[in-house]
Amino acid sequence: MTTPPRVLLADDHTLVLEGFRRIVEQRCEVVGAVEDGRALLDAATRLRPDLILLDISMPLLNGVDAARQLKKLLPDVKLIFVTMHADPAYVSEAFKAGASAYLLKRSAARELEQAIDSVMKGQYFVTSLLTKDLVTTLSAGQAGLFAQRQELTPRQREVLQLIAEGRTIKEIASLLNISPKTVEFHKAQIIFHLNLRTTAELTKYALAHGLTSA
């Protein structure tokens, strides 16, 4: 008998997590559920799942940046994004970060089951709700939402998200294990690269680019 894949769930909405659990536990072993990106990194390192279901917009660390770190920590882990973001640019960024599948929260439950089966066989899966738009976007070579964001380093994206979520400089320094002066330096670089001035403008940018849902 084949051992069921061990799955970790990550979404900042408890009801969504419970819905995922009901669908997934029919064919998988759910080893944990977390509600922010940093808790996801900690749980994944500790539990070493075969498969992770995650959202893009999560507190403290968004799903795309978490995925990049997860693939360094656990190169063999399979990542399935289940999110509200339907723009093909998000799909492209998720796969660049190491995703094996991408679904929308309005996708049918059977698509999630199909995605799990596909990725565990080493295949890729994209919801049928997005396939046409995704092919059109990639064929046109459009840079999408993330072209400007790529000017920021991974650390700068982390700092930007935490600023947008209302964290103080000291809180950010503590979360990232860096000095307050280093946080201030990153903030200044972010402002320079994005040509933004106020925290409100930084927050608006972070929301528009899927870095935070706060």
N, C-alpha and C positions, 0 to 999 in steps of 0.2 A: 504494500500500500504506500502510495506517494505521500511524503510528509507535506502538510499544507504550508504555504509560505507564511512567514512571520511578518505581520504588518504593524506599522506605527502610523497613527492618524494625527494630523496637525491642521487645526482651523480655530479661529478665534470666536466661533459661535458654538455654544454647547449643543444646541438643537441639531446643528449640521453634523457635529461629531457623532451624535447618537444615531442620526440617519445613516451615516457612513458605516457605523459599527453594525447596524442591522443588516445592511447589504453585504458587507465584506465578510462577516464572521460565518457566512454560509459556506465559504470555501477557503477561508484563511484563519490563522490564529492571530487575533488582535492582541498585541503585547503592550500597547500603551496609547494614550491620547494626550496631546498637549495643545496649548492655546496661544503660544507665541513662538517666534522664530528662534530665540535663544534657548528656550526650553526644549525645542526640537533638536537642536545640536547636542544638548546635554543628554537627552533621552536616547538619541540615535547612537551616540558613543557608548552609552551604558548598555543598551538593549541589543544593539547590532541587528536590526531587522533586515529581512530580505527585500522589503518593499515599503515605501513611504508614500502616503497620500497627503498632499499639502496644498494650501491655498497660496495665492500670490500676496494678497494684502493681509499681513499679520503684524501684530505689535512687536516692537523692539528690534526685529530683523525680518524684512520681507522675504517671501518665499523664494524669489529668484536668487537673491544674495545668499540665503540659507542653502539653496541647492548647490551653489558653487563650492561652499565650504563642505557640504555633505559629501560631495564626490571626491574631495581630497581626503576626507576622514575615512570614508567607506566607498572605495572606487566601484565595488560590485553592486551597491544598493540600487534598486530600481525606483525611479521617482515618477509618480503620477500626479500631475497638477489637476485639481478640480476647483474651478474659480468662476467668478462672475465676469471676468475680463474677456471680452470676445474679440478685441482688436487683434488682427493677425500679427502685429508687432510684438504683442505680449507672448504669443505662441512661439514666434521665432526666438525671442530672448530666453524663454523657458527651455527650449531644446538646446540652445547654446550653453545653458547652465548645466545641462546633463539630464534633462527630462527624457523619459521613454514614452510618455503619453500625456495628452492634454484634453481635458473635458470641461464642459461648462456645468454650473450647478443646476441648470435647467435641462441637462442631458438626461436621457432615460436611464433608469437603473441598470438595464441590460447592457448599456454601453460601458458602464463601469465594470461590470462582470467581464465583458469582452476585452476591455483594456487590461485587466489583471491577467487574464489568460494569455494575451498577446505579449505583454512585457516579460512575463515569466518564461516565455519561449524565446526571448531575445529579440522580439519584434517591437515595432513602434505603432502607436495608435493615436489618431486625432479624431475627435468627435465629428460626426457627419454634419453637425450644425455649422462647422467652420471650414470644412475641406475646400469648398469652392473659393471662398474669400482668401484663404491662405495661399492657395496656388496662384491666384491672381496677383497678390501682393509680392510674393517671392519672385514670380516671373518678371514683374516690373522692376525688381531691384530696389524697392522703396526702403528707405532707412527707417521709417516709422517713428514711433514715439521715443525710441531709445538712442537716436543719433547723438543728441546733445548730451544725454546722460553718460555716454561712453567717455566723455571728457573727465569724468570723476573717477577717482580710484575706488577700489572696494571699501577702503577705510572711510573715505569721504562720503560714500553712499550711506554707510552705517551712521556716521555722525549726522548727516542730513536727515535721515529718518528719525533719529532720536530728538533732534531739534524740533522737527515738525510735530512730534508727539508731546512736546511741552517739557522735555527733560532739561534740567539745569546743566550748566557746564560741569559742576562737580558730580552730578549724577551720571552724566555721560562718561566722564573720566573713570568713575568707579565701575560702570558696566563694561567698558572696553579695556579696563586695566591699563590706562595711559594717564599722563599728567593733565591737569586742567590747561596748562599752557599749550600742550599738544592739541587738545580739543580746540582751543582758540585759533591755533594755526590752521587746522583743517577747516574750521568755519570760515576763516578769512579766504582760504583758497577756493572754497565752494562759492562764496559770494563773488570772487573775481571771475571764476570760470563761467558761472551762470549769469553774471551781470545783474544780480539781484541785490537788494539792499536790506529789506526788513525781514523779520521772522515770519510775518504774514505771507510775504512773497515766497519765501523758502517753503513754507507749509503748503501753499497753493501748488508749487512746482512738484513737491513730493506726492501730493494727492493725485495730480494729473499723470504722473509717471509710475503710479502703482507702488511707490515706496512705502506708503502707509495708508490705512483706512481711517485713521484718527481724525 
